[in-house]
């Protein structure tokens, strides 16, 4: 089931058209993961709004071109998405900082972080912004790689946390986040 809203489906279609203007409706529907009928409806909506123009190439092929208005709308939505993504990244940064600073104030000086590489990069950046002398953090992609001596583990991955070893605490970094 596709939970995209119509405006986001329209935007994704505009992006697909820019990549493959001569793609068939069937190919576009496969790219978007929507039905052929929905692709047809979306193309008609975009044409009615003046964002797309259909150009017949021959009896069974059509090229869909972005109009100036369509290109401007794509740019506007891309900019809006970039601002949204930046806002979300700042929320994640603050949440990571608050959680780690809380543990630091309680005496933690050594920690392990279990996170995927992209998430670890954000966490590293978040922690680099704060002054926490003596804090040592090691990063791992999977819980099974964390050494047995690690007594504080921050979890920031989709991998389910194992049952903690004796004396080990596992603290979720992103679990309580409100990203909307």
C-alpha positions in Angstrom: 0.0 0.0 0.0 1.4 3.4 -1.0 0.8 6.0 1.7 2.2 9.0 -0.3 -0.1 11.9 -0.6 -1.2 13.0 -4.1 1.1 16.1 -3.9 4.1 14.0 -3.0 3.2 11.5 -5.8 3.0 14.4 -8.2 6.4 15.7 -7.1 7.9 12.2 -7.5 6.4 12.0 -11.0 7.9 15.4 -11.9 11.3 14.1 -10.8 10.8 10.9 -12.8 9.8 12.8 -15.9 12.9 15.0 -15.7 15.0 11.8 -15.6 13.1 10.0 -18.4 10.9 12.3 -20.4 10.2 9.6 -23.0 9.4 6.9 -20.5 6.1 5.2 -21.1 3.3 5.6 -18.5 3.9 1.9 -17.6 7.6 2.6 -17.0 6.7 5.7 -14.9 4.2 3.7 -12.9 6.9 1.1 -12.1 9.4 3.8 -11.1 6.8 5.4 -8.8 5.4 2.1 -7.4 1.8 3.2 -8.3 -0.8 1.7 -10.7 -0.8 2.6 -14.4 -4.2 4.2 -13.8 -2.9 6.4 -11.0 0.0 7.4 -13.2 -2.4 8.4 -15.9 -4.5 10.5 -13.4 -1.3 12.1 -12.1 -0.1 13.1 -15.6 -3.5 14.6 -16.4 -3.5 16.5 -13.1 0.0 17.9 -13.8 -1.0 18.8 -17.4 -4.2 20.6 -16.1 -2.1 22.5 -13.6 0.3 23.5 -16.5 3.3 21.7 -15.0 3.7 19.1 -17.7 3.1 19.1 -21.5 2.5 16.0 -23.5 4.0 15.7 -26.9 3.1 12.9 -29.3 6.2 11.3 -30.8 4.3 8.8 -32.9 1.1 6.7 -32.7 2.1 4.9 -29.5 4.8 7.0 -27.9 4.4 10.2 -25.9 7.0 12.5 -24.4 6.2 14.4 -21.2 8.0 17.7 -20.8 8.2 19.9 -17.8 6.9 23.4 -18.5 8.7 26.4 -17.0 6.0 26.4 -14.4 6.7 22.7 -13.7 10.4 23.3 -13.4 9.8 26.2 -11.0 7.4 24.0 -8.9 10.0 21.3 -8.7 12.6 23.8 -7.6 10.3 25.2 -4.9 9.4 21.7 -3.6 13.1 20.7 -3.6 14.0 23.8 -1.6 11.1 23.1 0.8 12.3 19.5 1.3 15.9 20.6 1.9 14.7 23.0 4.7 12.5 20.2 6.2 15.5 17.7 6.1 17.7 20.3 7.7 15.1 20.9 10.5 14.9 17.1 11.1 18.7 16.8 11.3 18.8 19.6 13.9 16.2 17.8 15.9 18.2 14.6 15.8 21.3 16.5 16.8 19.7 18.1 19.8 18.2 14.8 20.9 21.5 13.1 20.7 23.3 15.9 22.5 20.7 16.0 25.3 20.8 12.2 25.9 24.6 12.0 25.8 25.1 15.1 28.0 22.7 13.7 30.5 24.8 10.5 30.8 28.0 12.6 30.8 26.7 14.7 33.8 25.9 11.4 35.6 29.6 10.4 35.3 29.8 8.5 32.0 33.2 8.9 30.3 33.3 5.9 28.0 30.6 4.8 25.7 29.9 2.7 22.7 27.4 3.7 20.0 25.7 1.2 17.8 24.6 2.9 14.6 24.6 2.6 10.9 27.4 4.6 9.2 25.2 7.5 8.1 23.6 7.7 11.6 27.1 7.5 13.2 28.2 10.4 11.1 25.4 12.6 12.4 26.1 11.5 16.0 29.8 12.3 15.6 28.9 15.7 14.4 26.4 16.3 17.2 28.9 15.3 19.8 31.7 17.4 18.3 29.5 20.5 18.8 29.6 20.0 22.6 32.5 20.2 25.0 32.6 17.0 27.1 36.3 16.6 28.2 37.3 13.0 28.8 34.4 11.5 26.9 35.6 8.5 24.8 33.1 7.1 22.3 33.6 4.1 20.0 31.3 3.3 17.1 30.0 -0.1 16.0 27.6 -1.1 13.2 26.1 -4.1 15.1 25.6 -5.0 18.8 27.6 -8.2 18.4 30.7 -6.1 17.7 30.5 -4.2 21.0 33.2 -5.4 23.4 32.1 -7.1 26.6 33.7 -4.4 28.7 31.5 -1.6 27.3 29.2 -0.7 30.2 27.3 2.1 28.4 25.9 1.5 24.9 23.9 4.1 23.0 21.6 2.5 20.4 20.8 4.3 17.2 19.9 1.6 14.8 17.0 -0.5 13.6 18.6 -3.6 15.0 16.9 -4.8 18.1 19.0 -4.4 21.2 20.1 -7.6 22.8 19.4 -8.3 26.5 22.0 -6.3 28.3 25.0 -8.0 29.9 25.5 -7.7 33.6 26.6 -4.1 34.4 25.8 -2.9 30.9 23.1 -0.3 30.1 21.7 0.3 26.7 20.4 3.8 26.1 18.3 4.5 23.0 19.4 7.7 21.3 16.6 8.3 18.8 13.7 6.3 20.2 11.7 9.1 21.8 12.1 11.5 18.9 9.2 13.4 17.5 10.3 14.0 13.9 7.1 15.7 12.6 
